[in-house]
Amino acid sequence: MPDGSVEAVVEGPREAVEKVIVWAHHGPPLARVDRVEVVWEEPRGDMDDFIIRYDLEPYTPKPLGKREG
């Protein structure tokens, strides 16, 4: 993103997503992580690829109501 931040949209089994969240709190070597914000949503089921996009506006989730977790 233009300000140097990174945004990830992750979908998969809850255990796998939680591992990504734990990793995100540290990031790769030489990274500086200031904040990790997690927004849980119902899976869309349309994520079957991995892409890096530099041209998108920040992802804005649609409210789904209260979710446990």
N, C-alpha and C positions, 0 to 999 in steps of 0.2 A: 504494500500500500504506500501511497506517497509519503506518509510520515514515518516509514520504516517499520510499522507494525505488521504483524502477520495474522491472518484470519484463516481458520480451518473449519470446514464443515465435514464431520465424520459420521459415518453410519455403519453399523454392524452390531454384532452381539455385545450386550452391555459390558461384559468383562473386557472385551477388546477395546471398547471406547474408553472405559475407565483407565486402562493402561496408557492410552494415548494422552489422556488428561494428566496423569501422573508425570509422564515424560515431558509434557508441555511446560510444567512448572520449572523444569531445569533447562530444557532446550538442548541444542547441540553444543559441542565444545565451542568456546569463544562467544556464545550468545549471551545476551543480557535479557533476562525475563523480568519485566516490571510488574506484569499483571496477567492473570489468566481468568477469563470470564467464561463461564459455561452456561449454555442455555439448552435445556433438554426439550426435545420435540418428539412427536411420533415419527417413526421411520417412514420415509417416502417410498423406499424400495426402488429408486431409480438411479442409485449410485453404483455403477459397476466398472468404474474407471478411475484413474488417478490423473489429475491435471493440475498444472500450476497456471493461474491466470493473473496477469498483472493489470488488466484493463477493467476490472469490475469495481463497482461501488461496494461498500461494505454490505454484507448480507444482513437483512433484516427479517428475523423470524416472524411468522404470523402467530398471534396468540392462540393457544389451543385450550386454555383453561388450566386449572391447577394440575400438576403432575407430581407424583411421589418420586422421591429419589434423592 
